[in-house]
């Protein structure tokens, strides 16, 4: 299988990435980890076992793109625009729904500091 930076991900490749990403230990390691090259090297190796030949940079880029697209659609849905969709929205929703969101609280001097993480759940989550 050809593996190039410009090669589009097939539906099967994305499904394989989502299956690895959905594993609890992977989600836990990805959340809040800024230096995550090692995790994506592991994900790339796991994908190779599933027949998907992608390097860690491609896996990280696809992860970021899927997460961005998911959040864009989720924001649109929460704003009342249900016309915006994406192919793997429900799969990503299952993976990302309970991801803790760090909330920023304004301090007296105008700076922001992170407060306790809270579960990213809202009444609209169950309606989708």
SERO-4910 file (N, C-alpha, C, O; in steps of 0.05 Angstrom, whole numbers):
BEGIN
 pado doro    nc1    nc2    nc3   cac1   cac2   cac3    cc1    cc2    cc3    oc1    oc2    oc3
  Unk    A     17    -24      0      0      0      0     18     25      0     37     27     15
  Unk    A     11     43    -17     26     68    -19     21     86      6     -1     88     15
  Unk    A     43     98     16     40    115     39     53    141     34     78    144     36
  Unk    A     38    161     26     49    187     21     34    209     36     12    205     45
  Unk    A     47    232     39     35    253     55      9    263     43     -9    271     57
  Unk    A      7    262     16    -17    272      3    -39    251     -2    -60    258    -12
  Unk    A    -33    226      5    -52    205      0    -76    207     19    -73    209     44
  Unk    A   -100    207      8   -124    209     24   -129    183     40   -121    161     31
  Unk    A   -141    186     63   -147    163     80   -173    150     69   -192    164     63
  Unk    A   -172    124     66   -197    110     57   -215    107     81   -207    111    104
  Unk    A   -240    100     76   -259     96     97   -250     74    116   -254     76    141
  Unk    A   -238     53    105   -229     31    121   -206     39    140   -204     31    163
  Unk    A   -188     57    129   -166     67    145   -176     84    168   -166     82    190
  Unk    A   -195    101    163   -207    118    184   -220    101    205   -217    106    229
  Unk    A   -235     80    196   -248     63    215   -228     48    233   -232     45    257
  Unk    A   -205     40    221   -184     27    237   -172     47    257   -168     39    280
  Unk    A   -167     72    248   -157     92    267   -177     97    290   -169     98    313
  Unk    A   -202     99    283   -223    103    304   -224     79    323   -229     83    347
  Unk    A   -220     55    313   -222     32    331   -198     32    351   -202     25    374
  Unk    A   -175     40    341   -151     41    359   -155     65    379   -150     62    403
  Unk    A   -164     88    368   -168    112    384   -189    107    406   -187    119    427
  Unk    A   -209     90    401   -230     87    420   -222     70    444   -237     68    464
  Unk    A   -199     57    443   -190     41    466   -184     60    489   -172     81    487
  Unk    A   -193     51    512   -192     68    536   -164     77    543   -160    101    549
  Unk    A   -144     60    541   -117     68    548   -106     88    528    -90    106    536
  Unk    A   -114     86    502   -105    106    482   -117    133    488   -104    153    488
  Unk    A   -144    133    492   -158    158    498   -146    172    523   -142    196    523
  Unk    A   -140    156    543   -129    166    568   -102    179    563    -96    201    574
  Unk    A    -85    166    547    -58    176    541    -60    201    524    -44    220    527
  Unk    A    -78    202    505    -80    225    487    -91    250    501    -83    272    494
  Unk    A   -109    246    520   -121    269    533   -100    284    550    -88    272    568
  Unk    A    -97    309    544    -80    326    560    -50    322    556    -34    335    571
  Unk    A    -42    305    538    -13    300    533     -4    318    510    -14    315    487
  Unk    A     14    336    515     23    354    494     45    341    477     44    344    452
  Unk    A     63    327    489     84    313    474     75    284    470     81    267    487
  Unk    A     62    279    448     49    254    444     60    237    421     46    220    410
  Unk    A     84    243    412     96    229    390     96    199    395     90    183    377
  Unk    A    104    191    419    105    163    426     79    149    423     77    126    415
  Unk    A     57    162    431     31    151    429     23    146    400     12    125    393
  Unk    A     30    165    382     23    163    354     41    142    340     33    130    321
  Unk    A     66    138    350     83    117    339     69     90    346     68     72    329
  Unk    A     59     88    370     45     63    379     20     59    362     14     37    353
  Unk    A      4     81    358    -20     79    342    -13     70    313    -27     53    302
  Unk    A      8     81    301     16     73    274     23     43    273     17     30    254
  Unk    A     37     33    294     44      5    295     19    -12    297     17    -33    284
  Unk    A      0     -4    313    -25    -18    316    -41    -18    290    -52    -39    282
  Unk    A    -40      4    275    -54      6    249    -40    -13    229    -54    -25    213
  Unk    A    -13    -15    230      1    -34    212     -9    -62    217    -12    -78    198
  Unk    A    -13    -69    242    -23    -96    249    -51   -101    236    -58   -123    230
  Unk    A    -66    -79    232    -92    -80    220    -91    -76    189   -112    -75    176
  Unk    A    -67    -74    179    -64    -71    150    -64    -43    139    -67    -39    115
  Unk    A    -61    -23    157    -61      5    149    -33     15    152    -22     17    174
  Unk    A    -21     23    129      7     32    129      7     63    130      7     76    109
  Unk    A      8     74    153     10    103    158     32    108    179     35     92    198
  Unk    A     47    130    175     67    136    195     54    152    217     31    160    216
  Unk    A     70    157    238     59    170    262     50    199    256     31    208    268
  Unk    A     64    212    238     56    240    231     29    240    217     13    258    222
  Unk    A     25    221    199     -1    220    185    -23    213    205    -45    224    203
  Unk    A    -18    196    224    -38    189    244    -45    213    261    -68    218    267
  Unk    A    -24    228    269    -29    252    286    -45    273    270    -63    285    281
  Unk    A    -38    277    245    -52    297    228    -81    289    225    -99    306    227
  Unk    A    -86    263    220   -114    254    216   -129    257    242   -152    265    242
  Unk    A   -117    250    264   -129    253    291   -137    282    295   -160    287    304
  Unk    A   -119    300    290   -124    329    294   -147    338    276   -165    353    285
  Unk    A   -146    330    251   -166    338    232   -194    328    239   -214    342    238
  Unk    A   -195    302    247   -221    291    255   -232    304    280   -256    310    281
  Unk    A   -214    310    299   -223    323    323   -233    351    318   -253    360    329
  Unk    A   -219    366    300   -227    393    293   -254    393    279   -272    408    285
  Unk    A   -257    375    259   -282    373    244   -305    365    263   -327    376    261
  Unk    A   -300    346    281   -320    338    301   -329    362    318   -353    367    321
  Unk    A   -310    377    328   -317    400    345   -333    421    330   -351    434    341
  Unk    A   -326    425    304   -340    444    287   -369    436    284   -387    452    287
  Unk    A   -374    410    278   -401    400    274   -416    401    301   -439    409    302
  Unk    A   -403    393    323   -415    393    349   -424    421    357   -446    425    367
  Unk    A   -407    441    352   -413    469    358   -438    478    342   -456    491    352
  Unk    A   -438    470    316   -460    478    299   -486    465    309   -507    479    310
  Unk    A   -485    440    317   -509    426    327   -519    440    353   -543    444    357
  Unk    A   -500    446    371   -507    460    396   -518    487    391   -533    498    408
  Unk    A   -512    499    368   -522    526    361   -548    524    345   -559    545    337
  Unk    A   -558    500    341   -583    496    327   -580    490    297   -601    486    284
  Unk    A   -556    489    287   -552    483    258   -547    453    255   -524    444    258
  Unk    A   -569    438    250   -566    409    247   -560    400    218   -558    377    213
  Unk    A   -557    420    201   -550    414    173   -521    406    169   -514    392    150
  Unk    A   -504    416    187   -475    410    185   -470    381    195   -478    375    218
  Unk    A   -457    365    179   -453    337    186   -424    329    178   -410    343    164
  Unk    A   -417    305    188   -392    293    179   -396    263    181   -413    253    195
  Unk    A   -380    249    165   -384    220    162   -382    204    188   -399    187    193
  Unk    A   -362    209    204   -357    193    228   -365    207    254   -353    202    275
  Unk    A   -385    225    252   -392    241    275   -400    224    299   -391    229    322
  Unk    A   -417    204    295   -427    188    318   -405    171    331   -404    168    355
  Unk    A   -386    162    314   -363    147    325   -346    165    342   -338    158    364
  Unk    A   -341    189    331   -324    208    346   -339    218    371   -326    223    392
  Unk    A   -365    221    369   -380    230    393   -378    210    415   -375    217    439
  Unk    A   -378    184    408   -375    163    428   -347    164    441   -344    159    465
  Unk    A   -327    171    425   -300    173    435   -295    198    451   -283    197    473
  Unk    A   -305    221    442   -298    247    454   -319    258    473   -313    277    487
  Unk    A   -342    246    475   -363    257    491   -355    261    520   -362    282    532
  Unk    A   -341    242    531   -334    244    560   -306    255    565   -295    252    587
  Unk    A   -294    266    544   -267    277    547   -269    302    565   -285    320    560
  Unk    A   -253    303    586   -254    326    604   -246    351    589   -228    351    573
  Unk    A   -260    373    595   -254    399    583   -243    416    605   -256    420    626
  Unk    A   -219    427    601   -207    445    620   -220    473    617   -219    485    596
  Unk    A   -232    482    638   -246    508    637   -227    529    648   -212    525    667
  Unk    A   -227    552    635   -209    574    644   -225    594    661   -248    601    654
  Unk    A   -213    601    683   -226    620    701   -209    645    702   -185    644    705
  Unk    A   -222    668    700   -207    694    700   -199    700    729   -215    698    747
  Unk    A   -174    707    732   -164    715    758   -166    745    761   -171    759    741
  Unk    A   -161    756    785   -164    784    789   -145    801    772   -152    823    764
  Unk    A   -121    791    766   -101    807    751   -106    804    721    -89    813    705
  Unk    A   -128    792    712   -134    791    684   -124    766    670   -130    761    647
  Unk    A   -108    750    684    -98    725    672   -119    703    675   -137    705    692
  Unk    A   -115    682    660   -133    659    662   -117    636    674    -93    633    669
  Unk    A   -131    620    690   -118    596    700   -138    573    696   -162    576    696
  Unk    A   -127    549    693   -143    526    689   -156    517    715   -143    517    736
  Unk    A   -182    510    713   -196    500    736   -199    470    733   -189    458    714
  Unk    A   -212    457    752   -215    428    751   -229    420    725   -248    432    716
  Unk    A   -219    398    713   -232    388    689   -260    379    695   -266    368    717
  Unk    A   -278    383    677   -305    374    680   -313    358    656   -302    361    634
  Unk    A   -332    339    660   -340    322    638   -355    339    618   -371    356    625
  Unk    A   -349    334    592   -361    349    571   -388    336    564   -391    324    543
  Unk    A   -408    340    582   -434    329    577   -454    351    579   -452    369    595
  Unk    A   -474    349    562   -496    369    563   -521    354    555   -520    332    543
  Unk    A   -544    365    561   -569    352    554   -572    346    525   -586    328    517
  Unk    A   -559    362    508   -561    358    479   -545    334    469   -551    324    447
  Unk    A   -526    324    485   -510    301    477   -528    276    472   -523    262    452
  Unk    A   -548    272    489   -564    248    486   -584    250    463   -594    230    454
  Unk    A   -589    274    454   -608    278    432   -596    273    405   -610    272    385
  Unk    A   -569    269    403   -556    265    377   -549    237    372   -538    231    351
***
